[in-house]
């Protein structure tokens, strides 16, 4: 597969980005997307199959799993990465618009460029960039709040007590590899906060 188009796109946007934006892009691609694709999906995998409760009652394990994990961590992080990276498309679109506008101006005015320095943020591009930063930070903060609120913290216990119908009484349920999952949860939370 040819990834030159992505490299051209990112380098074009980096011409108009601040140092903070370049660092953010590196953190997202290296520490979040790569860790998500390479490691986190394998750690979490299909965790509902590895969730065990000490009962034979049909449906009890599924109901307890759904109660304690209403949305999978891995799916929540995938959704978060989509929402956090989408505001960059506004900047990409604005950069492409500006490049086409500059090209049109240059061709109609016999090669004279009106701007002193291409790559400088000015006017609408500055506001587009600022709005995208605010949206990115808001999405990250929002998803951290959702994760914290749904799971009542960022800790992952080894043992969960469940007494929801159709369970006959209070049953003990066990999460597989809780320490490994806890480490990845903290890693994703810290990288989101950064």
C-alpha positions, 0 to 999 in steps of 0.5 A: 500500500502506498502511504505517500498521500498521507505523508504529503497531507501531514507534511502540508498541515505541519507547515501551518502547525505550531510546535504544540500541534506537531508534538500532539500529532506525534503523541497521537500517532506513536503513543495512542494509535500505534499502541491501540493497534499493536497492543491494546486490541490483543490485551483486551481482545474479546474479553466477554469470553474470558469473563467468568462467574462462579455459577451455571445459571444461564444468562447470569454471566452475560448480564453481569458482564454487561452490567460491569462493562456497558461499553468495551474499553477498546471500542470506547478508545477507538471512538475516542481516537476517531473523535479526537483526530477528526478536528484535524480534518478541518485544518486539512480542508482549510490548508487545501483551500488556501493552497488552491486559492494561492495557486489561483492567485499566483497564476492570475497575477503572473507568479507574484505571491501576495503573502510574504511567507507561505506556512504562516497562520493568518486570518481564518486559518488561525481560527480554524486551527484554534477551534480544532485544538479546542475540539480535540481537548474537549473530546479528550476530556469528555472521553476521560470523563465518560470512562471515569463515570462508566467504570467508576474510576480507572481501576480494574478490580480482579473480583466483581460481585453481581446479584442481577437477575437471572443470577440466583444469589450474589455471585463472584465474577472474575476479570481475566488479566486485570493487571495487564488491562489496568496498565493499558487503561492507565497508559491510555488515560495518561496519553489522553491527558497529555 
